């Protein structure tokens, strides 16, 4: 079951976005950052899917909207 994007605070999304934009992060590392974010919020996530999402987010310019959409696809209610 996926979640509603409204469950993430704008400040949390902005912080995650800043973390993802740090220089030197490849898709593997960005996927780990995304996984850690979701796990820290109490959701399950596939690490493999998080890496794929990181690539999609990067290709879309890492906007808050694309980040919200990908998190909604990834986050699994535990």
C-alpha positions as CSV (number, residue, x, y, z in Angstrom):
1,X,0.0,0.0,0.0
2,X,1.4,3.4,-1.0
3,X,1.1,6.6,1.0
4,X,-0.3,10.1,0.5
5,X,2.5,12.6,-0.2
6,X,0.9,15.0,2.3
7,X,2.3,12.9,5.1
8,X,5.8,14.5,4.6
9,X,6.4,17.9,5.9
10,X,7.7,20.5,3.4
11,X,10.8,21.1,5.6
12,X,11.6,17.3,5.6
13,X,11.3,17.2,1.8
14,X,13.5,20.3,1.4
15,X,16.1,18.7,3.7
16,X,16.0,15.5,1.7
17,X,16.3,17.4,-1.5
18,X,19.4,19.2,-0.2
19,X,20.9,15.9,0.8
20,X,20.3,14.5,-2.6
21,X,21.8,17.5,-4.4
22,X,25.1,17.2,-2.5
23,X,28.0,16.8,-4.9
24,X,29.3,13.4,-5.5
25,X,26.2,11.3,-4.8
26,X,25.6,8.6,-7.4
27,X,22.3,6.8,-7.8
28,X,23.3,4.1,-5.4
29,X,24.2,6.6,-2.6
30,X,21.1,8.7,-3.4
31,X,19.0,5.5,-3.1
32,X,20.4,4.9,0.3
33,X,19.6,8.4,1.4
34,X,16.0,8.0,0.1
35,X,15.7,4.6,1.9
36,X,17.0,6.0,5.1
37,X,14.6,8.9,4.9
38,X,11.6,6.6,4.5
39,X,12.7,4.1,7.1
40,X,13.3,7.0,9.5
41,X,9.6,8.0,8.9
42,X,8.5,4.4,9.7
43,X,7.9,3.2,6.2
44,X,9.2,0.2,4.3
45,X,11.1,0.6,1.1
46,X,12.8,-1.6,-1.5
47,X,16.5,-0.4,-1.8
48,X,16.5,-1.4,-5.4
49,X,13.4,0.7,-6.2
50,X,14.9,3.6,-4.2
51,X,18.0,3.6,-6.5
52,X,15.8,3.6,-9.6
53,X,13.7,6.4,-8.1
54,X,16.9,8.4,-7.4
55,X,17.7,8.2,-11.1
56,X,14.2,9.3,-12.1
57,X,14.3,12.2,-9.5
58,X,17.7,13.3,-10.9
59,X,16.5,13.3,-14.5
60,X,13.5,15.5,-13.5
61,X,15.8,18.0,-11.8
62,X,15.1,16.9,-8.2
63,X,12.1,19.2,-7.8
64,X,10.1,18.9,-4.6
65,X,7.1,17.7,-6.7
66,X,9.1,14.9,-8.3
67,X,10.5,14.0,-4.9
68,X,7.0,13.8,-3.4
69,X,5.7,11.7,-6.3
70,X,8.6,9.2,-6.1
71,X,8.3,8.9,-2.3
72,X,4.6,8.2,-2.7
73,X,5.4,5.4,-5.1
74,X,8.2,3.9,-2.9
75,X,6.9,4.2,0.7
76,X,5.3,1.0,2.0
77,X,3.1,1.1,5.1
78,X,4.4,-1.3,7.6
